[in-house]
Amino acid sequence: MNTIKIALLGAGTVGSGVVHTLSMNAATITGRCGAYIEIKKILVRDAKKHRPEIEGIPLTDSFDEILNDDEISVVVEVMGGIAPAKDYMLRAMTAGKHVVTANKDVIAEHLSELYTVADANNVDFLYEASVGGGIPIIKPLKECLTANSITEIMGVVNGTTNYMLTKMTEKHVSYDAVLRRAQEKGYAEANPSADVDGLDAARKAAILASLAFDTVIGFEDVSVEGISHITEDDIEYGLNLGYVIKLLAVGRNTDEGIDVRVHPVFLPKTHPLASVNGVFNAIFVRGNVLGDAMFYGRGAGSLPTASAVVADIIEITRDIVAGTTGRMKYKIGEKKKLCPVEKTKSSYYLRLVVADEPGVLGEIATTFGHAGVSLKSVIQARWTEEGNAEIVAVTHVVTHAAASAAVEALQALPVVREVRSLIRVADGQEDLL
């Protein structure tokens, strides 16, 4: 039986998980792919550092040592970041080596270039672990769902923010308190911006939209809004109205263009994504032939991510054994027109602090009307400090431009003390996005 030799770039959380998975399931993997898989070298910053989790595997601090080793057929990049990871992947493919990566940063910004180089050199390039950890979504979009025209794709794709919003909902605690807890448990970094500001989810949204809509969607094309402005009051009001809040990555193919964004959404409690809690992820796809499908599972962590990485290694190994490498000539199409965020449509939840005096509700309703916004419901929720009242309004479906204009007009009213929240609402599956 053949032995396929691979090299890992990186020995951190995911790299050590790959080593463990290949060792733990060695017999099963060998039987399934028809060859032994051997890690010949691992690239690390300090080759002299003792690493008990990968003991027995040769280490190197020189990428050229891997690049120039003709026995190494597959390079597995799990080091993260754009530089030097992107350069290493391009050089490996140019040298005729197949590449597997879990790197969402590189994929979100350079997917078309990586595909072009892979095709030019007749090598496989796989990246299942770049979105959703261990959840299979990249391959379904590239292969299993290709008979469909995908119209919508969305999901809970960041475990840190989903954990935080889940705990804020279940425990009725503040954003600051739950962020500290997430950092203590290792779910959030000391600088949590990539997660809580929606940047991690935006990179994944760009990848999913590029594949779903056969176009080039870059990270810079995604409209992004994080969760730092969400309060326990908003969550409580949402629950009373029948909603659960989630940070969603959203992609739609609309008449106005490709619409890709990340933002919090109030979902009906009955929607499948509303029950995706903790660090779990889920991705919802709508095709014109299939209808609706949802992919659910652990979206991060050493072994869940390693599961996807090793599956890609196995697929390439099977191709090598069968002599069919480079058969998937998957190219991203030309860049399509993007839908401006101002033209996107949704219902909206607004929370206002207003003067507690006669005629205020009428003045607010008139202001909404002048902005072209129709109200579904208005609730005087409670009194606040200094004799003011807090009002919660939910609109019918309007453009984002109209909702923003309404907020601007409300802020100019003398009776409005503050517009505290503006959050999208999905009242049903049909207008979910």
Order of alpha helices (4+ residues) and beta strands (2+ residues): beta-alpha-alpha-beta-beta-alpha-beta-alpha-beta-alpha-beta-beta-alpha-alpha-alpha-alpha-beta-alpha-beta-beta-beta-beta-alpha-beta-alpha-beta-beta-beta-alpha-beta
